[in-house]
């Protein structure tokens, strides 16, 4: 593994020379595009639309298209820009971790000190983040654009998370909200009990695997061995509207039985008295049946094509 960026963390008057390392890796199964008639590899060739000639990577630059022309932009043009964060991760402020919206957090990297002189200020910044129980919000430039970042402590190192700018986050109210429905206290309590029953099984995130990727690899191995691939059975669907309370109660029993133990006591909080009284006084109306509402939607990820 090689560092993808090197520069400095600017912490007031303190400078920490650092290297940036990728924190994640992809294990997706990659496919090639092939000609179905003969299995030949299908390749994408880059051709100039003016002279029709294929061009190599060394002959390709970048340009910005306006209404009247394409303006060439070179690496020298970008390097000459007066951007303070060109080679610096500039800490802009410190915030409680709970105040960061997870929607805004993206790709993760690890930071390491670059050279003996960077060891002490690096450890100083890490311990300051630990003791303050805060994360640092930073600005830095990478891959031809300035980015917003978040620094937090992971074990003995500092992690840098790429963040989206506030104006890149779409408001949640842009998505249609659920219709106004009447949910009873008993249904809420049952849902909380189900969550407690599932939590009592000792769920471990580190044990989770990509079942779709495993299945794709099995299909490839079977076809390579000359075996016939049998189609998977369709999921059973009834098309009936499920009794929500009955489904919750049965789910709790199933979760307890699957784990062979009683669920941990659920932490249930009473709703405000005024809301309870309003619910009792409100006239209840039966929900309309929607055909196929109980059908389970199954979304499969499509394998990547090269």
Buried (B, 14 or more C-beta within 10 A) or exposed (E): EEBEBEBBBBBEEEBBBBBBBEBEEEEEBEEEEEEEEEEEEEEEEEEEEEEEEEEEEEEEEEEEEEEEEEEEEEEEEBEEEEBEBBEBBBBEEBEEEEEBEEEBBBBBBBBBBBEEEBEEBBBEBBEBBEEEEBBBBBBBBBEEEBBBBBBBBEEEBBBBBBBBEEEEEEEEEEEEEEEEEEEEEEEBBBBBBBBBBBEBBEEEEEEEEEEBBEEBEEEEEEEEEEEEEEEEEEEEEEEEBEEBEEEBBEBBEEBBEEBEEEBEEBEEEEEEEEEEEEBEEEEEEEEEEEEEEEEEEEEEEEEEEE
